[in-house]
Each structure stands twice: as C-alpha cells, then as structure tokens.
C-alpha cells in the first residue's frame, strides 16, 4: 500500500505553500519526488491535517527545539502521535504556539506506553492544576476551613496556571482532533469534549481559589462555594467561553467583606490565566453584591427574581469551593426553579428574552451565526429549557442542566418524539462541533461561520470537522449543505418539539402509533406555557380540526404543528386558533384552501399572523377566501395583487357592478367587492406592505367607487330622470382619508331637468338618494357602508337634497364659520360631474374667503374646538391615548390645518386641497408654519390615524381609544409593526411622545399660545 502511494506529489498532499519542498527535504521526509522510505505514513498524516501548510510551518518551528530528534523518531512508529500532532497543528495556531514554546509537552500527544497518560478525569485535572500553583491536591478543598492554599502567588501563580491550563487543553484538543489526523483513531463525541472542558474549568477555578486564598488569607471559618451556571453548569462548555458563576458564602456578617475580596481575586486570577469569569447572572446583576449568604440568595429569589433568572438556575451546579455549601445552595433553590412555569409572566419573559438575543445580532451576520441565529444552538437550548420548565414540575427525570441529557429525558418521557429528539440532538452536536473547531483555531470566542466567499476558511473548517467530499460536491459544498440542512431542521424545533405531541394527545386514532403522547394535564400545561390563555379551549379546537379520518383532518394534522408555532408568536393565540377553526369550517368545501396552506409556507405563516392579530380579517375572510392566494410569494417577491393601484381597483369595481341588471344585484356585487378589497388592504396593512396614507387612500377609493356604482345602478333603473344629481364627499371621505370604520359623510345636490320644478326635482332626487342609502346600509353578509348626510345645511332637520340655488341661498344668509370649515373637505365623488364642479365653484368663495377670516371667526373656531375637546371626549377616556380627540390626535392636527386654510387659502391657491397632509405640506412650503412644526404635525396625524386603523383591525369594530393594557394593546402594537411578543408599553411611550410633540405645535399655531 505504501509503495502504491510513493508516486504522489506535494500538491496532491495539499502542501502548496512556498518552501514546502525544501522544508520537507530538510526534515528528511521527502526526497523531491516521493516520501522518504519509512516516512510515507508521516506524509499522509500531514496531508490529512485540516491545513497541511499551517501544520508544516509549525513543525518547522518545532524542529528547532531540543526534543525534536525524539519527536521525529517517535512519529515514524507512533500512529497516535502522528494523527494528534498534525491534526492539532493544522487546526489551532494558538495550541501550535504553545507546543513550540513548551516542546517537552509533546508527550501529551503520544501513545507510547512509557509516555502515555491515563484517561483524563476531574480529579486528575484538578490535581495537575493545583500542583502547578504549589497547592497540595490531598489537602481539603480550597474554600473550606483548612482548604488547600497555593505556594505561588501573584504573576507567578497566573503564569503557572496559564501554562498548566494550556497543557490540559492541548491534551484534550489533540484527543478531540485525533480522528481528523487518522480515521483509525477513536472519535471523541462533542458532548464528551464539552463535559471535559467543563471539568477543566472546574479544576482551573479550584486552583484559582487556592491562589486567592494564599494571597487574601481569609479567616479559617469562612466558607465559599462557586456555583456554575450556563454551559459550565450544564457540563457542555466550549473551548473558549465565559464561565458563568455565582458565589455563596457562610457565615456572612463581618466575613462577607473578606469573602467578596476572595471571590473577586478568584475571578481575576482565572481571567488572566484561563478564561473570563462572569458573575453577572447573580442577584441584581452587576449592581448586586458579588457574594451573598445562602439565606440572602433564597430571600432574593423568593421575592424579586424574574423568570429568566430561574431559567438560568436550571443549570446551577456546584463547581468549586465548599461542596456542602454548594449542595445546600442548589437544594434550596431548585424547588423554585420547577415552579416558575406557573408564573403569569412566564411565557412573555421567555419569548422576550429570545427576541432580544436575536435582535442583538448584527443583520449582516445573522445567516452565519451558529449560536444566536435562526436554527442555531440557542434555539435548541431555549426549546429544551422551556419544555423542562413546563413539564419538570411533575417529572423530576427532566431535572438536568445538560441540553442533550435533558433532550434524551424529554424523549424517554414521551414529551418529545423519539425521532425528533434524536434528529435534534444530532443537529445540536453538529453545530457544537463547528463551534468548537472555529474557537480552536485561535482560541478566541466566536460563533461565526466564515463568509460564503471565503472558500479557504470554509475548506479548513470542513476538514477539521472530518467532512469529506461526497462525489458530487467538494468539502466546502458538503459543509455548506450540511450547515443549511441542520439549521433548517433546528428552526422547525417548535413545530416538532412543542406541537406534534399535542396533536397526538387530541387526535390519536385507533391503531395509530405515536412516539410522544402527552397526558391531558401535560398538554394543557404545555399550551399554557406556549401562550394560550385557555388551554382547554385550544385543545377543543384541535380536536375539532384533526378528529376523524377525512382527508381534511389528515392535512390539518400535518399543517397544525407549523400553524400553532406561528400562532404562538402572535399577540392572541387563543383568538387566532378560534378564527382558524371558523375559517377552516367555513371553507371546508373550498378544494384548494388546505392545499394552498400545505404547499405555500408563506401563506400559512402570514395567515397565522393575521388571525392572531386581527378580529376583522377572519370576519372578512370567510366570504372572500380568494384573497388568501394573494398572500403567496414567488421567488421571495410579494404578490403585486396585494398592493394594487386604487385607480385600477375603482375602475374594476365599477365595471363589475355595471354588468348587474338590477340595483339590488348591483349593490350586492359592489358590497362583495368592497369586502374583498377591505380584506386585501387589511392584509397588506398588517403585513407592513403599505403606509398609513396609502391605506386611507385605498379605502377611500373603494368607498367612492361603491357609492358611485350604486348611484349609477339606481339611476339606470329609473324610467325618468327629473334632475341631475351629484354626491359631494365630506369629512374624511372628501379628504381622501377614510379609515376601516369610517362612515361616508356626504351631501347631495341636484339640478332640475328641463321643464321640471325645483320641488319635483328635489322630491325625485330625495327618493333616489334614500334608496342608495338604504341599499348600502341594509342587512347583508357583507359590511355595510353607512351614508351620513348630517353635515348638510341644518343637519338632520334640513332637507336631504337641495338644488344648487338653495345651497347658494343658505350659505349666503345663514352659514356659520364652522360650516365654512366643514366645506374645506367638500369634493364631488359621484353623480353628474358638471354639477359637481358647479357646486365646488359655488362654495369656493365661502371656504376660501378672499380676505381670510376675521379675528372674531378665529376666536369662534378656537372656542368651538375647546368645547368639542371638553364635551365630546367619552367619559373615562384617556386624553393622552384617544386617537381622535386626544392631545395631538387627529382633531388637533386637522383643525390646525383647516384654520390655516380659512385664513390664507384665498390668497394662496396651493392651499385649496381637501387633504390634511397635502394642506400641511403646502402651508409649510408657503412659510405659514415652520418645517419642523409641520413634520411634528404630520407625524402626529400618521401615528393617530395608524393607531385608529389598528384598533379597528384588532377589535373588528371602530374605536378611538387605545387599549390600556393586555392582549388588545399588544395586538394593536403588533398591527403597527412593533415586534410581536415585545413590550407594548414601548408603543404607548412612542405614541404619547409623538402626540405630545404634535400638541405643542397645535398650542402655538392653532391656539396662539406662547411656549
């Protein structure tokens, strides 16, 4: 076999670096064309190194040290040394540097019987590190009365401990990498490596405590225990990681200060020699005392601790110092850990913690993050911990701080499917292996994969992880594929771990095998922990959706794990699940509905977001299911149908309605089309695809088209037309600013046909108008569009329709300033266009007076506004969060703009617009208002309008008052783009801040108050 290999080349061996040929000749391993006799296995072991050139450069330096002749001689016969040495030198520049500085440590890598070492364990590692600082391993444990103390202190102790720690790390890493250098050597599992790294950290802290005790000379009766948290506590440590700890001492009192000095010195010694020691998980974090007594810890956790602090305690384990005190600490706090899932804030805090972790990752690194990114290590750890905390209350077999051990216990207990648990464990081990290899390279803390275009780094990582080409892809291709596959598998952990066992609990059929079946109580506990306020109701919905042997039930059983996971992240999972059940039942006869959800993952994800946020969407969806198709994406691009041009929609609606033969059929068609469009706009709004002014413009365009097409249909049915008729939009309709719950504020004007008296024309037009209003407001499965004419002259007491001359006479004789203000939004929207233009020309001098308005009129407008603010705000409403009449709300901004128009539009034609935002921009352009003030008012209007729309979307009915707390407030915040699961108080703070600034502008510009 060796003879067959002798015809190879250095390039084939991966040795392409400059000077490789000369160096190998100097070492005596290469004769220029082939390996020297007896060195074939050395050359092939070198070739198997993750980076042969890097390994050779380290060997070149090692060859200058005194032990080299013995190393070289042993390499020719010691297979284990070859595999470990070259794999280590090609994987870690840091460990290579350590070996060159301390070449006598090469024996740690050898298999030769007279030099080999027994298998490492905690006792042996602790003894080695204690001896390194001059402490007696046979003495009592440091941290106990009479405990071992070092004879080395200060910088000498740190240097000795650092060297001994690197020696242990070198031996462990070489064993870990052995199979990389020689496939025949034993493979060390990543969880075994992690456990030994945790043992090494314990040994290092024990030695650091011995050094600190020698330096500080604490009183003999002082006891100090070091509690490991995080990965060290779980015996799953990385090569380079902070070690999370908590210090507990006895007896306290006057001894607390020397205990604190001792703990602080332990952290410094270990930090300078081995790794960072992080005590920030202690009670009160960085602001809290570094050391507390056992009673002090217990009191804090009973009274003040938050959910995440108990989650951290799940991994608590004594790792150094007084073992009895450490055990007493764990025994005292463990019962609290396993009761935490019953806390009201449990779910919110756990989800918020995970959200904060993801948000802290730079966006350009998220796809490369092994630990914190989607489908990364933290996803596995969070999922396992959450299930432990939920079910560990009643099952103590789950009480392990180790992720893989806990996952195995969850599988054995039926809380997780066996296959799911095994697959997840395999993915976790793969990700941890990559993490270990990345950290070994330079002994730096990192979780970041090399960039996609850094093929050299990716090739090194693949080789160090024992990944090989598969015939179709090179090692880089295999690595990337495996990483992506495992990340995808982990990203589905909520579906697999949390929800599939729930479905088995409610829909297991006779003869159906299930490897994870929860009891009813366990199922309820899990649902409650995952965010459902009514677990019993949720289980009922799941039974209804998945029961039976129908094809639909089968598809639902496949879909629901994914859907439930999405719902759990929505503001109101209970309402979302109920809505999904109702929609599914309503669309049971729609053949493509479930198929679309099954085949289009984006549709299912977006639908759950919508149903878990909005009460309006499911009501509209049951009679407009075709909108679901618009939620799909094509190659990651959103369907353009979801954000259609309002003008295009208007034409399509009127064309569709015009085909109907009777007014009743026409209105039914118009209202059905409006339902469809309201749902489409709501979906685009909730998914963040349109801005608030675009939402208002789209809703307004639909409402105008519905009114116009209904009027056209009624007029077509009339045998004779006694008058021309025009519909004038008022209020938000006239301003193009309709919201989801807006009425259609209008006025009607007519002009008699030739030979028809004004009286007969008005009577005919009134009959037509009343029919339009009746048809649009009549009971129907589709939403009504109330047509409100109360802004007409004389209000409800006045005639519904007037002629142009009647309007002219009324405004000339009786109009008050508020009526001129109302006309600022008057705009023809339907009916005869010529008549509409004539009406506009007639009212322009009234709403845009040439000389502006008198000071007395300004005072009257301010008086009316103050009266509206005082009298129309509902009893019990919060003025700071009322979107319409609250401080800085819609009325404040709109009245301010309208006052400027009444004062200046006579001279400035640019101000003659019915749009609030357009009027505000023109006022700023004309210098009537400061640019900064205009921006504050615009932001206030947008914020209040968006919030008002969100209230309707969430509640399914109009409202102006923001919810004060609870799920409705969280849903409103989510509807406005705030993170689901985040603190809705952030939204409230932003709302109040924005409207407060707008109100300050209103007080200066509208009321004329000086700051």
DOKOLKE-831132 format. One record per residue (C-alpha): x, y, z; residue in one letter. Coordinates in steps of 0.02 Angstrom, whole numbers, plus 50000, padded with zeros to 5 digits. Each point is the difference from the previous one (the first is absolute). Example, Ala and Ser with C-alpha at 12.3 -4.5 7.8 and 13.67 -1.06 7.14 Angstrom:
2
506154977550390A 500695017249967S 
//
This chain:
1011
500005000050000X 501405012050044X 500904995549839X 498455004649900X 499965017050083X 501815004549963X 499585007449831X 499055014650069X 500385018750000X 500015013750132X 498525008449914X 498994984150017X 500464999850183X 499345017750021X 501735007450031X 500015014849882X 500845013050110X 501605008449948X 501534990750063X 499054983950042X 501144989249892X 501595006950079X 499314998550177X 499474982049975X 501714995749928X 500835008050151X 498894989950117X 500524984349907X 498214995249952X 500065003849813X 501264996249864X 499315011949868X 498874987649912X 499284989150138X 500044997150187X 501624993550071X 499924981650045X 499214998150170X 499185017249991X 498514995649890X 498784999750145X 500705016450067X 499675008449833X 498244993249985X 499595004950180X 500655017449961X 498915000349844X 498464995950103X 500285015350110X 498645013249980X 501365011849936X 501584990449950X 500995015949964X 499565007350170X 500494983850085X 501654999449904X 500445017850051X 499734995150183X 501064984349976X 501365010949926X 500045010250161X 499864984450109X 501504992449909X 501095013950073X 499674994150179X 501054987450100X 498724985850006X 499804999549811X 501094984849968X 498984989650121X 498375006949929X 500554996049823X 500534982350048X 498344996950090X 498975006749855X 500644985849891X 499274986850116X 498635008350103X 498405000949898X 499085009250138X 501335013650010X 499955002549812X 498125002049996X 499895011250153X 501505010949963X 499645004449819X 498135002050028X 500325011750147X 501335010349912X 498885001749847X 498485004850104X 500665012150131X 501335013249982X 499825003750186X 500354982250057X 501404998749871X 500805015450077X 499824992350174X 500844983949945X 501455009349919X 500255010150160X 499904984350106X 500634986149885X 500194987650143X 498094999350004X 500014989749841X 499864984550108X 498205004950039X 499614994849820X 500954983649998X 499324982350011X 501654992250050X 499674989550157X 501415007250104X 499455017749960X 498124998349983X 498825007750127X 498494991950082X 498295006249939X 499695017550070X 498695002850134X 499505014150116X 501054993850147X 501564998449893X 499765016949916X 499705008450169X 501564991850071X 501065005649852X 499435018150011X 500155000750190X 501774993249990X 500405013149867X 499675014050127X 500844990650142X 498434994150090X 499804982850076X 498674989949907X 499794989050154X 499535014650113X 498185004950030X 499135008949856X 500435018549983X 498575010650066X 499724988850152X 500765002350174X 501804994149987X 499874998849812X 501514998449885X 500995015849965X 501255003549863X 501835003750031X 500095010449841X 499115016850000X 499835015349891X 500704999949823X 500974983950030X 498414990750047X 499075007049849X 501404994949881X 500124982550073X 498124997549995X 499915006449822X 501334987849942X 499234985250091X 498265004449932X 500685000849822X 500854983250028X 498334992350048X 499165008649853X 501344993549883X 499754982150058X 498115001249987X 500005008549829X 501234987449929X 498864985850056X 498515009149926X 500915002449833X 500844983049993X 498764992349878X 500265015049885X 501844995749984X 499704981249990X 498264992649968X 500534984250091X 500195009250165X 498525001050120X 498695013549968X 499645010750152X 498185005650006X 499715018550014X 498994998250161X 501454990550080X 501175014149949X 498815013050071X 499864990450165X 501904998950016X 500165018549962X 498795003350142X 501064988850113X 501535009849948X 499125016350044X 499564993050171X 501814995050028X 500605017349947X 498815008750120X 500544988450140X 501825004649968X 499565018549985X 499104998850168X 501574992350077X 501035014649934X 498745012950061X 499944991950172X 501905000850012X 499985018549953X 498495005650102X 500244988750153X 498134999350043X 499424995150175X 500024981350031X 498124999050029X 499575008249832X 499184988449874X 499825004549817X 499114989949865X 500055003749814X 498414995349907X 500164997249814X 498615006049884X 499824999949813X 501034987749899X 501224996450140X 498574996050118X 499254988749868X 501674991349965X 499935005449818X 501365013249992X 500855006649843X 501875001249972X 499895018850022X 498565006450105X 499615010950147X 499684989550154X 498415006050086X 500074998750188X 499135005250160X 500905001250168X 499214994750164X 500825001750170X 499754995850182X 499895005550136X 499775017849934X 499975015250111X 501765006950023X 500704986349890X 499035005949847X 501335012949956X 501484987850002X 498924987649903X 499685013449869X 501865003849985X 500364981549984X 498694997749862X 500615015349905X 501784993650004X 499444982949937X 499195008549851X 501565010049962X 501224985450015X 498924988549893X 499665014249876X 501845003849975X 500534981849990X 498584990349919X 498325007849956X 498845014350045X 498974997050155X 498295008349987X 498995002950159X 498675010949920X 498654986750021X 500055002850187X 498525008350088X 499795017949939X 501344997249869X 501485011949995X 499175011250128X 499794985850124X 501214993950133X 501334988349929X 499824988250148X 498454996050104X 499584987750135X 498864985449964X 498565008750088X 500345015849899X 499864990349838X 498414991050054X 499175016250055X 500405008549834X 499344985949892X 498424998550103X 499575018449991X 500825008449851X 500674988049869X 499335000849823X 499584985149892X 501635000349903X 500974999250163X 499164983650044X 500324993949824X 501855003550029X 499934990250163X 499434984649904X 501854996649966X 500635004450175X 501314987850064X 501375001350133X 501665000549906X 501305005950127X 500225004850180X 499044992750145X 499004985249929X 498784999050146X 499565018449986X 499834998349812X 498824985350020X 498975009550128X 499835014549876X 499364988849861X 498834990550117X 499255016250064X 499685008149831X 499564985149889X 498184998950060X 499735018149947X 500684996349827X 498734986549968X 498535010950052X 500425014749888X 498924994449853X 498465003950103X 500445018650006X 498875011549900X 501455008149907X 500894983749959X 499654999249813X 500195018449966X 501695000850088X 500704984649916X 499465005849826X 500625017850032X 501684993250054X 500174990049840X 499465015049896X 501295011250081X 501374987449964X 499574999449815X 499815018949985X 501745002550071X 500804990649855X 500645011749862X 498884997449849X 501464995849884X 500534985850116X 498344991450037X 500164987449860X 501734994950062X 499644999250187X 500174982350067X 499415004650173X 498745014149995X 499344999649822X 498414991649940X 500244981350010X 501515002250113X 500564992650164X 499005012050107X 498384994549915X 500314982250058X 500485005350175X 498525011650022X 498784986949938X 500684986450113X 500035011550151X 498225005749970X 499374982249991X 500994995650155X 499255014350098X 498234995849941X 500044981450035X 501354999450134X 498745005250133X 499324982550001X 501434989749928X 501685000950087X 500834989449865X 500105016249901X 501055009050132X 501645000649905X 501025015249955X 500744991449848X 499095003349836X 500284982949922X 499644990550160X 498405010050024X 499494997249819X 500244981350022X 498935000550158X 498645009649909X 499994986649866X 499994985950126X 498555008050094X 498935002049843X 500095019049999X 500975000049837X 499904987749858X 501444987749999X 500505003649821X 499815018750027X 501094999250155X 501334989749914X 500045011249847X 500095015650105X 501414992850106X 500964995749841X 499795017749934X 500535007250167X 501574989350002X 500415005249822X 499825018450040X 501014998350159X 501374991049903X 500145014549877X 500005012250147X 501414990450085X 501064999649843X 499785018749968X 500525004150178X 501504988349999X 500805008849853X 500615015050099X 499244996050171X 498825014749979X 498175000950043X 499014999349838X 498424992249932X 500125007249825X 500184989349845X 501225006249868X 499255010849864X 499284991049849X 501395006349887X 501404994950119X 500264982849925X 501694997250084X 499265002550173X 498504989349959X 501124986149933X 501055000550160X 498424999250107X 499304985449900X 501604990050013X 500195003550186X 498214993650026X 500414983649906X 498895004849853X 500474992349835X 499485002749820X 498554988949948X 500354997649815X 498815013749946X 500635014350108X 501685004850070X 500255001750188X 499425018149998X 498404995349911X 499674985950122X 500335011350149X 498835013749940X 498654987449956X 500134991450170X 499985016650093X 498455005849907X 499134983350023X 500324999750187X 499525018350022X 498364996849910X 499674984750107X 500335009750160X 498945014749943X 498514988249997X 500294994850180X 498455008850064X 498934990649876X 500834983450040X 500295001250185X 498545010350061X 498494996349893X 500044982949919X 499814991250169X 498505011250034X 499154993649844X 500354982250050X 499175003850166X 498375006049920X 499854990449836X 500864983250018X 499024987649898X 499734981850041X 501524990049950X 501035015749968X 501754999650072X 500665015550085X 501705001250084X 499535015350104X 498295000650083X 499625013050133X 498734997850137X 498575012649998X 500775009450147X 501715000349917X 499225006149837X 499115014250091X 501585004750093X 500975000849838X 498695010549911X 499915012050146X 501885001950002X 500015003149812X 498825014750015X 498214993249999X 498935007950135X 498664986549981X 500884983449973X 498384990150017X 499215010349862X 501534998049890X 499984981150021X 498165000249951X 500415009349840X 501404987749961X 498834985250026X 498725007849883X 501305003549866X 500924983350005X 498674987550052X 499444986349882X 500754991649849X 499575012749865X 501295006849881X 499765017450075X 500354993550176X 501574991549937X 500625015949918X 499595009850157X 501044987950104X 501465003349885X 499725018949995X 499605004250180X 501744998050076X 500625013749885X 498455010650020X 499994998750190X 501815005350006X 499615015449899X 498465003650106X 500984998750161X 501005015349946X 498455010249962X 499215011950127X 498464989250031X 500254981449961X 498304995450076X 499035011349885X 501104995249854X 499674981450023X 498135002850018X 500035010749842X 500984986649907X 498734986950050X 498555010949941X 500855004349837X 500434981749970X 498214994750034X 499315013849889X 501184995149858X 499834981250023X 499234998549827X 501365010749919X 501134986949921X 501585010549986X 499985007750175X 500974986950099X 501074995749851X 500565018149988X 500475000450184X 500934983649983X 500975004549843X 500325018550031X 500915002450164X 499955018949985X 498094999749989X 499844989650159X 501245010950094X 499165016349949X 498254993350032X 500444995650179X 500755017250027X 498395007849936X 498824988850098X 500985001750161X 499985018949986X 498355005249921X 498174996550032X 499525009149840X 500994988849881X 499154983450042X 498285008049990X 500395006349825X 500944984449946X 498574987750015X 499125007949850X 501565005449907X 501184985050010X 500775003849831X 501045013650084X 501034986050079X 500814996949832X 500715017650008X 501004995650156X 501144988749899X 501705005549938X 500924995449843X 501884998350018X 499905010350158X 499075014249913X 498345005550074X 498474997749889X 499625016849915X 498154996350020X 500145004050184X 500505018149964X 498935004749850X 499835017749932X 498415008050074X 499525007549832X 500094982849919X 498924992750138X 498715013849981X 499824997049813X 499884981250024X 498675001750136X 498915011849899X 500174989149844X 499504984350097X 498505008450081X 499415007649836X 499684982649931X 498614996750127X 498215001649941X 499155006850157X 500505012450135X 499904986250132X 501184988749902X 501155014649965X 500135004950183X 500284981950052X 501424999149874X 500715016850058X 499964995350184X 500784983049965X 501385008349901X 500265012350143X 500164985550123X 501344992549889X 500935016449988X 499885003950186X 500744982950036X 501395002449872X 500445017150071X 499924993550179X 501194985849957X 501235011749915X 499865011950148X 500304986950134X 501454992549903X 500835017149990X 499915001649811X 499135017049992X 500155016650092X 498555007350098X 499575013449870X 499984986549865X 498794989950106X 498845015050018X 500095004249816X 499624981949949X 498514998750119X 499375016949942X 500114995249817X 498994984250032X 498665009450097X 499845013049864X 499854986549867X 498664990850099X 498965015950022X 500225005049818X 499574982849931X 498484998450114X 499355017049946X 500274995449818X 499044983750024X 498525008750083X 499965013349865X 500034986849862X 498434992450076X 499075016549996X 498785001849856X 500145019050001X 501345011450069X 499295015950071X 501685007450049X 501864998949991X 500744993650163X 501745001850074X 500724992650160X 501205011250095X 501234991150114X 500255008150169X 501084996550152X 501284986149979X 499164993849842X 500215017049919X 501775001250065X 500474983149929X 500404993950175X 498734986350037X 500424987350133X 499364982050016X 498515005450105X 499615016849920X 498245004949952X 499775008349831X 499675018550042X 499135007949850X 498845013649938X 498844998649850X 499695013649872X 498794999449853X 499565010349848X 498234998849925X 499834992749828X 499235011049866X 498195003750040X 500084992850177X 499705010950151X 501265001250141X 498754991950118X 499724984949887X 501854998449963X 500444999950186X 498634987350038X 500604988449862X 501835001950049X 499574996850183X 499164983749955X 501534994649900X 501185005050141X 498994990850133X 500024984349894X 501905001349983X 500195002150188X 498804985750036X 500884988049882X 501725004050070X 499434998450180X 498814985349987X 500364983650092X 501214989349902X 501424987650026X 501135013649930X 500515015550100X 498815014649989X 500565017249943X 498975012550101X 499675015849900X 499935014650122X 499285016749940X 499985008850169X 501265013149941X 498695007249881X 499245017250036X 498904999450155X 500644982550037X 498734986450029X 498595012949998X 500445006149826X 499474992549833X 501044985149941X 500235007549827X 500085018149946X 500185008749834X 501555010049963X 499015016150021X 499354994250170X 501774996650061X 500565017049936X 498595008850089X 500274990750163X 501875003250007X 499745018349954X 498725003050138X 500304987650140X 501714991749990X 501065000450157X 501884999050006X 499994981550047X 499014996249842X 501305008849894X 501284989450090X 499034984149959X 499965005049816X 501904999649995X 499844981349971X 498565000749875X 500414990949838X 498894992449864X 500174981050004X 498524993149901X 498595004849885X 500005014049873X 501755007149984X 499475016749928X 498795003150142X 501364994950123X 501195012949926X 498665013350008X 499714996150184X 501875001350033X 500105016849910X 498525006250104X 500774995550169X 501795005349962X 499725018350052X 499214993850162X 501404988150053X 501415010049923X 499515018050043X 501025012649902X 500475010150154X 500124985350118X 498914999450154X 499765013050134X 500834998950170X 498304997050075X 499784984749888X 501704993650053X 499495001950181X 498354991149963X 500904985249921X 501154998750150X 498505000950116X 499114986149906X 501564989250001X 500215002350187X 498184995550026X 500174984449892X 501544994950100X 499095002250164X 498294992949959X 500234986449870X 501394990050080X 499124984450067X 499874997950187X 501504990750068X 501035002449842X 501865003450015X 500375016349909X 501824995049975X 499524984649897X 498365004849916X 500424999949816X 498655012249944X 499715012650140X 501564996950103X 501485011650019X 500925000949834X 498724988549919X 499075001149836X 498855014450047X 501455010650062X 500974998149839X 498515001749883X 499295015650084X 501735008149995X 500164997149813X 498225005649967X 500245016250096X 501525004049893X 498974996449844X 498585011450055X 501245013850037X 501114998849846X 499254989249860X 499175015449924X 501735006849958X 500894983449977X 499144988349876X 501254986350047X 499094998350167X 498374995549914X 500044981350032X 498864988450097X 501484989450060X 500685003450174X 501784994649960X 500055009149833X 499325015750083X 501324998650136X 501414998349874X 499375014949899X 499875010550159X 501814995950041X 500525003849821X 499155017050011X 500875003850165X 498405000150102X 500724987050117X 501774995150044X 500664984349910X 500384991450165X 498265003950065X 499244993349840X 500984983850021X 499404998250179X 498185002549946X 500174987849855X 500784986950114X 498625002750127X 498664997849866X 500814984449930X 500234992550173X 498215003450055X 499264994349834X 501024984050001X 499504996450180X 498165003149960X 500094988049854X 500904987250109X 498615000850130X 498734995549866X 501104986149933X 500274992550172X 498255001750073X 499004998149841X 499005015750042X 500415018649995X 500795008350150X 501045015250044X 500694995350172X 501604990050008X 499894984950115X 500855003250166X 500824982950017X 499824981649963X 499914990249840X 499015013149905X 501375012950030X 501324987149948X 498994996449842X 499845018649957X 501885002050023X 500324984849890X 498805006549867X 501055015849995X 501604990549970X 500674998250177X 500804983150037X 498734986750049X 500394994150175X 500875016350041X 499485012550132X 498475009549936X 500455013750122X 501345005149875X 498635003849874X 499005010050129X 501545010150045X 500345003649817X 498185004849970X 499955012050147X 501685007649953X 499485003149820X 498295007250041X 500705010550142X 501165008549876X 498575002449877X 498945007750138X 501385012450042X 499945006049818X 498105001050007X 500075011050154X 501185012149912X 499245000049825X 498154997050031X 499725007950170X 501395012949988X 500714995650170X 501815004650029X 501144986350064X 
//
